[in-house]
Amino acid sequence: MFPDDELRRLLRLLAKAGGLLEPQGPGELRLSLSEVFALGELSEGETLSQRELATRLGLEKSTVSRLAAGMERRGWLSRERDPANRRFYRLRLTEPGRAVAGEVGSGLRARHDVLFGELTDEERAGLALGLAGLARALRGGAHGESRARDASSTPSPRDGSAGPPAPRAHP
């Protein structure tokens, strides 16, 4: 069993070394981590309601409303009333927003390729297994969700399929 204090130390080291505490972005462009993830979700080409984006990002609706307003001010997305329900906004990336998403995504893919390239196959398998468990616990798996369902979707290092997930084609 790994001591809790060692896990906390490693998580802090990951956040610091990975630059997660600093604004992200290529060159002079600076984005919050929420903006990076929002660009990734919106870059798949579909429009999303603010509520749908909030669910995907795990953020409060009011937080996503402020996030979307800021991204709109930067010219990265348009917010339009949903014709089917005027109480909701539909969010869509603008052309400049798509360009930023592509630039950020390319930078992340390159960074992930370098990082994962430094790991052995065994380390990648262990990382994939450990991160899948951590993600399950963060989603509430440790508080009553079916562990069997999550375990069946988590690759096992014994079956040879484990490894880090391929970097997404967008941020």
Phi, psi and omega in degrees: 000137180276130178297141180306317183295329177289320176298315179299318179298317180293321178295318176298317179299317178299314180298316182290308183294327180279357179073019183289343180270353181251156174301145182262166171134154179282145175056228182277350182288127180239129181232148171284162177299324177297320178295319179301312181292323178296317177301319179299314180294319183282342184283355178284003171096346182267161171269148179231148171283161177300324179296315179298318179295319178301317179296314181297325182270347183070034181244159175292151180301321181293325178294317180291327177298314178293320178300312181295320179297319178294319178292328176293317177299327179281354179083015185268339178213159174248142176244120180233147177296140177288122182297332180281335180209099187296350177284342185254150172259143171255135182251137180214137177290142172275175177300314176299324178295320177295322179295316178296316179300318179295319180295314180295317180298317178298318179296318179294317179300316180297317179295318179295320178301317179294312182299309182292333177293337179279347183265149173283166177302319180296319178294319178297318180296315179296320179296315180298317180294314181295317180292324177297319178294317179297317178298318178298315180296320179293328177285350179108009180301331180283353183243038170113347177293158182292113177289330181297318179298313180294320182295326181290339179260359180263121181297145178260138179295341181283336183269002176079000183263355183286150177168167181292147176298146178296140177302139180292157182285358179219170183298000000 
